[in-house]
Amino acid sequence: MRATPPAPIHLARERLVAEFLDIPDWVDRYHFIIEHGSRLQPPRPGDHPQRIGACASLVLVCSGGSAHRLEFRGCAECPIDAGLVAMVFRIYAGQPAEDALVEDVDLVRVLQLPGRLTCQRLLGLTALVAHVRRHALRCLVESRCRPERHSA
């Protein structure tokens, strides 16, 4: 059975933002973030996760997939950070690398996070999105630089 393809990246972002902003109370929004973190897929044994700098807690991310489909796994020491990681992955996982580079996903601004999260968490979220976009660029470059195979 094939997995259902994800919604286009702009729709994935719009759905997440709408769900988040429909919650009127910030305490409930924090619970929304933490709940997302509980669904985060951790790195597997043998994975080589990268540490995301600038985060308020230890955040480790494994980036994989291809130019056709980005894949991510990760973990964080703090439930809020884990939730932010899971929210970023919800938008980008399964997406084509090119879409991840074209679509501007400014979660800090659209989720109205300044003043609600510490500066360190906002910097970490920005660093995570930058990491995801760098990974997308690597996947895209690798796909275009591979020598073509000719059958004999």
C-alpha positions as CSV (number, residue, x, y, z in Angstrom):
1,M,0.0,0.0,0.0
2,R,1.5,3.4,-1.0
3,A,1.5,6.3,1.4
4,T,-0.7,9.2,0.7
5,P,1.3,12.0,-0.7
6,P,1.5,15.1,1.5
7,A,-0.5,18.2,0.7
8,P,1.5,20.8,-1.2
9,I,3.9,22.7,1.1
10,H,1.8,25.9,1.0
11,L,-1.3,24.0,2.0
12,A,0.6,22.1,4.7
13,R,1.8,25.5,6.1
14,E,-1.7,27.1,5.9
15,R,-3.4,24.2,7.7
16,L,-0.9,24.2,10.5
17,V,-1.1,28.0,10.9
18,A,-4.9,27.9,10.8
19,E,-5.1,25.2,13.4
20,F,-2.7,27.0,15.7
21,L,-4.3,30.5,15.3
22,D,-7.8,29.1,15.8
23,I,-6.8,28.3,19.4
24,P,-7.7,31.5,21.3
25,D,-5.7,30.9,24.5
26,W,-1.9,30.8,24.6
27,V,-1.8,28.1,27.2
28,D,-3.7,25.9,24.9
29,R,-1.4,26.9,22.0
30,Y,1.6,25.7,24.1
31,H,-0.2,22.4,24.7
32,F,-0.7,22.2,20.9
33,I,3.0,22.6,20.4
34,I,3.9,20.0,23.0
35,E,1.3,17.6,21.6
36,H,3.0,17.8,18.2
37,G,6.3,16.9,19.9
38,S,4.9,13.7,21.3
39,R,4.4,12.5,17.7
40,L,8.0,13.3,16.7
41,Q,9.8,10.3,15.1
42,P,13.2,9.9,16.9
43,P,16.4,9.0,15.1
44,R,16.8,5.3,14.6
45,P,19.8,3.3,15.9
46,G,22.6,3.7,13.5
47,D,21.4,7.2,12.4
48,H,23.9,10.0,12.6
49,P,21.8,13.0,13.8
50,Q,23.0,16.6,13.5
51,R,22.7,19.0,16.4
52,I,20.8,22.1,15.5
53,G,22.7,25.0,17.0
54,A,21.1,28.1,18.6
55,C,18.3,25.9,20.2
56,A,17.3,26.4,23.8
57,S,17.8,22.6,24.4
58,L,19.5,19.8,22.7
59,V,17.9,19.3,19.3
60,L,19.0,16.4,17.0
61,V,17.8,16.0,13.5
62,C,18.3,13.3,10.9
63,S,17.7,14.5,7.3
64,G,17.3,12.0,4.5
65,G,15.2,11.3,1.4
66,S,15.9,12.7,-2.0
67,A,15.1,15.7,-4.2
68,H,11.7,14.1,-4.8
69,R,10.8,13.5,-1.2
70,L,12.5,15.0,1.9
71,E,12.5,12.9,5.1
72,F,13.2,13.9,8.7
73,R,13.5,12.4,12.1
74,G,14.5,14.1,15.3
75,C,14.3,14.6,19.0
76,A,14.7,17.4,21.5
77,E,15.3,17.5,25.3
78,C,12.5,19.9,25.9
79,P,8.8,19.2,25.0
80,I,8.3,22.7,23.5
81,D,11.4,22.3,21.3
82,A,10.3,18.9,20.3
83,G,6.9,20.3,19.3
84,L,8.5,23.1,17.2
85,V,10.6,20.5,15.5
86,A,7.6,18.3,14.8
87,M,5.7,21.3,13.4
88,V,8.5,22.2,11.0
89,F,8.6,18.5,9.9
90,R,4.9,18.5,9.4
91,I,5.3,21.2,6.8
92,Y,8.5,19.9,5.0
93,A,8.5,16.1,5.3
94,G,7.5,14.4,2.2
95,Q,7.8,17.5,0.1
96,P,10.0,17.9,-3.0
97,A,13.2,19.7,-2.3
98,E,12.5,22.3,-4.9
99,D,9.2,23.2,-3.2
100,A,11.0,23.5,0.2
101,L,13.4,26.0,-1.4
102,V,10.7,28.1,-3.1
103,E,8.2,28.3,-0.4
104,D,9.0,30.9,2.4
105,V,7.8,29.3,5.7
106,D,8.3,32.1,8.2
107,L,6.8,30.3,11.2
108,V,8.1,32.8,13.8
109,R,6.1,35.6,12.2
110,V,2.9,33.7,11.0
111,L,2.5,31.9,14.3
112,Q,2.9,35.2,16.2
113,L,5.6,33.7,18.3
114,P,7.7,36.8,19.2
115,G,7.0,37.7,22.8
116,R,5.5,34.2,23.5
117,L,8.7,32.2,23.2
118,T,12.2,33.0,24.4
119,C,14.6,34.6,21.9
120,Q,16.7,31.4,22.1
121,R,13.8,29.3,21.0
122,L,13.0,31.7,18.2
123,L,16.6,31.5,17.0
124,G,16.5,27.7,17.3
125,L,13.3,27.5,15.2
126,T,14.9,29.8,12.6
127,A,18.1,27.6,12.6
128,L,16.0,24.5,12.2
129,V,14.2,25.9,9.1
130,A,17.5,26.9,7.7
131,H,18.9,23.4,8.3
132,V,15.9,21.9,6.5
133,R,16.3,24.3,3.5
134,R,20.0,23.5,3.3
135,H,19.2,19.8,3.2
136,A,16.7,20.4,0.4
137,L,19.3,22.3,-1.5
138,R,21.9,19.5,-1.0
139,C,19.3,16.9,-2.3
140,L,18.5,19.0,-5.3
141,V,22.1,19.6,-6.2
142,E,23.0,15.9,-5.7
143,S,20.1,14.9,-8.0
144,R,21.3,17.2,-10.8
145,C,25.0,16.4,-10.5
146,R,24.7,12.6,-10.6
147,P,26.1,11.2,-13.9
148,E,23.5,9.7,-16.1
149,R,23.5,6.0,-16.4
150,H,23.4,4.6,-19.9
151,S,22.3,1.0,-20.5
152,A,24.5,-1.1,-22.6
